[in-house]
């Protein structure tokens, strides 16, 4: 089975959900997470704080710098993710379709690179 990253994107300019909508989304995500676990597709998942809480660590001219983030200035930012195991891309896309409905945000699907055997 291949592992896939399902990235949840938050889009600036879209009205923040009401407390009731947010609570419903959390419930829907909990149900989705339980389904992933029951199917054996669950590896790990997490939600992230807003991008203004980020710190960027980078090397510049041989020095390691820490800078208040985010790294990229964009209208979309990573809000959370799942790491799942699926038989193939079609299976991962089917789960991503359920994920986007549950979290009410766009979900990007990317396979992990396979590690070469030693």
N, C-alpha and C positions, 0 to 999 in steps of 0.2 A: 504494500500500500504506500501511496505517496502522501507526504504531508503538504498541506496548503495553508497559506496565511489568508484569512478573511479579514481585511482591513475595513473598519467602519469610518466613514468620512463625515465630518460635520461641515456644513456649508454656511459661511458667513452671509448675512443678509436675509436669511430665512428666520422668521419669527421664532423665538424660543418657545418650546412647548409649555403648555399650562402645567401646573402641578399634577392635575388629574391625568393629562396625557403622558407625562413623564412616569407617573406611577404605573399606568397601563403598559407602557413600553418596558419598564423593569420587569413586570409580571410576565409579559410575552417573552422576553429574553430568558428569564428563569425557566420557562416551559421549554424553550428551544434548547437551552443548555442541558436540561434533563434528558431531552430526546437524544442529543449528541452522546451523552454519557451512556444511555441505554443501548445505543447502536454500536458503541465501541469506537466512535469517530472522535470523541473528545480527547484533546491533548492538553490544552491550556487556553485560557481566555482572560481578558482583563479590560477594564475601562480606564481611560486616562484623564487626568486633570486638564484644564484648558492650556493651550500652547503658551500663554504668557507665564506659566509656571515652569517652563523648560529652562534648562541650562545647557549651553553648547560647550563641549570640550574639544579643542582642536590644537594642532601643532602649527605654529607660524614662525618662520625663521628660526627653527630649532627650539622655540619656547612653547610650553604647553599653556594655553590660555583657557580660562573659563569665562564665558560671556552669557549674560542673560539672554534667553532665547525668545522666540523660537529660531531654529536654524533657517528655515525658509519663510519668506513673507508671501503668504498665499491666501486666497479666499476659502480654500478648503484645508482642513487639518485633520490629522488622525485623532479619532476620538476613542477608539478602542479596537479590539481585535479578538479573533479566535485563531487558534492553531488546531487544525483538524487532520484526520487521516481519512482518505477516501480512495476507492479503487482506481478512479481516473478523473479527468477534468470534468466530464459530464456529471459525475456524482458530486463533485465539489461544487459545481455550479448549481445543482439542485438544492444543496444545503445552503448555499449563499442566497438563493431566492427566498428561502424560509427565513434566513437571517435578516435580510433587508426588510421584510415584512415585520419581523419581531422588533427590530431596533428603530425602524422608521427612518433609516438613513441609508445612503449609498454604501455598497459593500464591494470592494475590489478583491478579486481572487488571484493569488499568485502561488505557483508551486515552489517548494524549497528545492534547491539544488541537491542532488544526491551526492553523498560523500563517496569518493573512490575507496574501494576496498584496499586495505593495507597488504 
